[in-house]
Amino acid sequence: MVKTQFDADIILIGGGLVGLTCALALGMSGLRVSVLDAAPQAASLAPEFDGRVSALGRASTRLLAALGVWPRLADRAQPIHDILVSDGRIGRGPSPLSLHFDHLEGDGEIAGQPLGHIVENRHLRAALYAALSDHAEMVSLRPASLVTGYAPDPGGVTVRLADGGHVRGRLCAAADGRESPLRQMAGIKGVGWNYGQSGLVATVHHDLPHGGLAHEYFLPGGPFAILPMTGNRSSLVWTEPTARAQALRRLDQADFDIELRARFGSQWGEIKSEGPRWIYPLSFHHARDYVADRLVLAGDAAHTIHPIAGQGLNLGLRDVAALAEVLVDAHRLGLDIGSAIVLARYQAWRRFDNVSLSVITDLLNRLFSNDLPLLRLARTIGLGVAGSIGPLRRLAMRHAAGDAGTLPRLLNGNPLT
Ligand SMILES: Cc1cc2nc3c(=O)[nH]c(=O)nc-3n(C[C@H](O)[C@H](O)[C@H](O)COP(=O)(O)OP(=O)(O)OC[C@H]3O[C@@H](n4cnc5c(N)ncnc54)[C@H](O)[C@@H]3O)c2cc1C
């Protein structure tokens, strides 16, 4: 039987960074959203929940500004002034040919602007919750709600919960992460593989200031990213084969710091790791379709990529901007926001950007995570050549900032209404 009573226009499954941002964008534009997440809210705000930081491109920060999130976050964000990409081997330091992006190279309105910002995920999450509290009449947060099923019908969609309850809306938006139970329930196929690598995440304190430099250092075990945080701190995303990453995580601090120094170098004086270490197993997945009957996928649920270029969340936020614009415009025109024709517009808008960046990050990881002499030589020369061609460097900078292609209004920093 088709029920007509709706609890919300959109049932958003997954209150991670993508889901919360999406709920805010939709709620601010007049759509009623119910956010269901399996985790309790207090757990997701605890310091030990997620040790990651995110490198946000300029387009992502413009979106967060348009949603009123950035003002709550800006003084905790570290601007990125330079990015250095180099190849190397443990104990021998980086090879002399490298690729250097400098924020002073940007022209036009981005001249002198940071290349991006590093934010701690926990601070971003807290800023999103604070912004959402201003729109509580449009967005209801329902933490500790495990979704176990969804049933579309011609009039709407019913989402079932583990506690026996259910919620009904016009559309179900799934930002439920890389394993995406909703994607699986809908039978959406895709391509995917495990990298056999894990990203070890830790914070490093150093004596000297980093000057806003992010260093992507390619070592035989995998990329070793040093991301500048506020103060004299940097965040590491240290990729290694999984068994090795787990062994590193278990080391006591003195032994861990010895391994760290062999890779980190001494450019910032004495270094010391601080706080807990986290491990994230790395995998690739791309859904064949981002939409099904009254269902739409966004963020890692649609595409999970290697963190080598720090782009997974940026892609998810670009999904949010496109999806919110498509749904809000359809709603204003009086269209059914769950109809196939509306959802197809979102899929068409996001497919090319998501596929191309997914493929590029996968290839980069394959090219750099090895120690084959010929490949090592080729990539060192490649980095040197790419680094010496100004227009190529500037094009790469625009793409990394999320400034390429037709941007949805939010990514230009403009409100949807
Ligand atoms: C080591 C590492 C470093 C990274 N660095 C960067 C970076 O610098 N820049 C960048 O842009 N990206 C980066 N990324 C990628 C980025 O972290 C992810 O793309 C992003 O966090 C995905 O967010 P999401 O909201 O889509 O998914 P998730 O954060 O996985 O959220 C999914 C949510 O869905 C909920 N959920 C799942 N199933 C159910 C269910 N059945 N019912 C209810 N709720 C459910 C979960 O509780 C969870 O809260 C990095 C990734 C890693 C691993």
The ligand as an SDF file (V2000), in Angstrom:
LIG
                    3D

 53 58  0  0  0  0  0  0  0  0999 V2000
   43.9440    8.2750    5.7710 C   0  0  0  0  0  0  0  0  0  0  0  0
   42.9700    9.1140    4.9890 C   0  0  0  0  0  0  0  0  0  0  0  0
   43.2530   10.4450    4.7350 C   0  0  0  0  0  0  0  0  0  0  0  0
   42.3690   11.2300    3.9880 C   0  0  0  0  0  0  0  0  0  0  0  0
   42.6940   12.5380    3.7100 N   0  0  0  0  0  0  0  0  0  0  0  0
   41.8580   13.2790    2.9580 C   0  0  0  0  0  0  0  0  0  0  0  0
   42.1750   14.6430    2.6240 C   0  0  0  0  0  0  0  0  0  0  0  0
   43.1960   15.1880    3.0180 O   0  0  0  0  0  0  0  0  0  0  0  0
   41.2980   15.3500    1.8430 N   0  0  0  0  0  0  0  0  0  0  0  0
   40.1600   14.7890    1.3760 C   0  0  0  0  0  0  0  0  0  0  0  0
   39.4140   15.4620    0.6380 O   0  0  0  0  0  0  0  0  0  0  0  0
   39.8290   13.4980    1.6710 N   0  0  0  0  0  0  0  0  0  0  0  0
   40.6430   12.7430    2.4490 C   0  0  0  0  0  0  0  0  0  0  0  0
   40.3020   11.4560    2.7640 N   0  0  0  0  0  0  0  0  0  0  0  0
   39.0080   10.9100    2.3090 C   0  0  0  0  0  0  0  0  0  0  0  0
   37.8630   11.3170    3.2540 C   0  0  0  0  0  0  0  0  0  0  0  0
   38.2260   11.0830    4.5960 O   0  0  0  0  0  0  0  0  0  0  0  0
   36.5930   10.5740    2.9070 C   0  0  0  0  0  0  0  0  0  0  0  0
   36.3480   10.6930    1.5190 O   0  0  0  0  0  0  0  0  0  0  0  0
   35.3880   11.1290    3.6630 C   0  0  0  0  0  0  0  0  0  0  0  0
   35.6070   11.1320    5.0400 O   0  0  0  0  0  0  0  0  0  0  0  0
   34.1130   10.3250    3.3420 C   0  0  0  0  0  0  0  0  0  0  0  0
   33.0410   10.8680    4.0660 O   0  0  0  0  0  0  0  0  0  0  0  0
   31.5760   10.2460    3.9390 P   0  0  0  0  0  0  0  0  0  0  0  0
   30.7170   11.1310    4.7740 O   0  0  0  0  0  0  0  0  0  0  0  0
   31.2320   10.0200    2.5090 O   0  0  0  0  0  0  0  0  0  0  0  0
   31.6720    8.7890    4.5780 O   0  0  0  0  0  0  0  0  0  0  0  0
   31.9330    8.3360    6.1010 P   0  0  0  0  0  0  0  0  0  0  0  0
   32.7860    9.3020    6.8150 O   0  0  0  0  0  0  0  0  0  0  0  0
   32.4090    6.9290    6.0120 O   0  0  0  0  0  0  0  0  0  0  0  0
   30.4960    8.3920    6.8010 O   0  0  0  0  0  0  0  0  0  0  0  0
   29.5430    7.3790    6.6040 C   0  0  0  0  0  0  0  0  0  0  0  0
   28.5300    7.4430    7.7460 C   0  0  0  0  0  0  0  0  0  0  0  0
   27.4560    6.5390    7.4460 O   0  0  0  0  0  0  0  0  0  0  0  0
   27.0540    5.9130    8.6400 C   0  0  0  0  0  0  0  0  0  0  0  0
   26.4260    4.6320    8.2930 N   0  0  0  0  0  0  0  0  0  0  0  0
   26.9580    3.5860    7.6180 C   0  0  0  0  0  0  0  0  0  0  0  0
   26.0490    2.6030    7.4970 N   0  0  0  0  0  0  0  0  0  0  0  0
   24.9190    3.0160    8.1180 C   0  0  0  0  0  0  0  0  0  0  0  0
   23.6330    2.4390    8.3390 C   0  0  0  0  0  0  0  0  0  0  0  0
   23.3070    1.2000    7.9080 N   0  0  0  0  0  0  0  0  0  0  0  0
   22.6950    3.1690    9.0100 N   0  0  0  0  0  0  0  0  0  0  0  0
   22.9730    4.4160    9.4640 C   0  0  0  0  0  0  0  0  0  0  0  0
   24.1860    5.0060    9.2680 N   0  0  0  0  0  0  0  0  0  0  0  0
   25.1480    4.3070    8.6190 C   0  0  0  0  0  0  0  0  0  0  0  0
   28.3580    5.7500    9.4380 C   0  0  0  0  0  0  0  0  0  0  0  0
   28.0840    5.6470   10.8510 O   0  0  0  0  0  0  0  0  0  0  0  0
   29.1040    7.0400    9.0880 C   0  0  0  0  0  0  0  0  0  0  0  0
   28.8790    8.0720   10.0330 O   0  0  0  0  0  0  0  0  0  0  0  0
   41.1710   10.6520    3.5060 C   0  0  0  0  0  0  0  0  0  0  0  0
   40.8730    9.3090    3.7590 C   0  0  0  0  0  0  0  0  0  0  0  0
   41.7640    8.5440    4.5000 C   0  0  0  0  0  0  0  0  0  0  0  0
   41.4330    7.0880    4.7720 C   0  0  0  0  0  0  0  0  0  0  0  0
  1  2  1  0
  2  3  1  0
  2 52  2  0
  3  4  2  0
  4  5  1  0
  4 50  1  0
  5  6  2  0
  6  7  1  0
  6 13  1  0
  7  8  2  0
  7  9  1  0
  9 10  1  0
 10 11  2  0
 10 12  1  0
 12 13  2  0
 13 14  1  0
 14 15  1  0
 14 50  1  0
 15 16  1  0
 16 17  1  0
 16 18  1  0
 18 19  1  0
 18 20  1  0
 20 21  1  0
 20 22  1  0
 22 23  1  0
 23 24  1  0
 24 25  2  0
 24 26  1  0
 24 27  1  0
 27 28  1  0
 28 29  2  0
 28 30  1  0
 28 31  1  0
 31 32  1  0
 32 33  1  0
 33 34  1  0
 33 48  1  0
 34 35  1  0
 35 36  1  0
 35 46  1  0
 36 37  1  0
 36 45  1  0
 37 38  2  0
 38 39  1  0
 39 40  1  0
 39 45  2  0
 40 41  1  0
 40 42  2  0
 42 43  1  0
 43 44  2  0
 44 45  1  0
 46 47  1  0
 46 48  1  0
 48 49  1  0
 50 51  2  0
 51 52  1  0
 52 53  1  0
M  END
$$$$
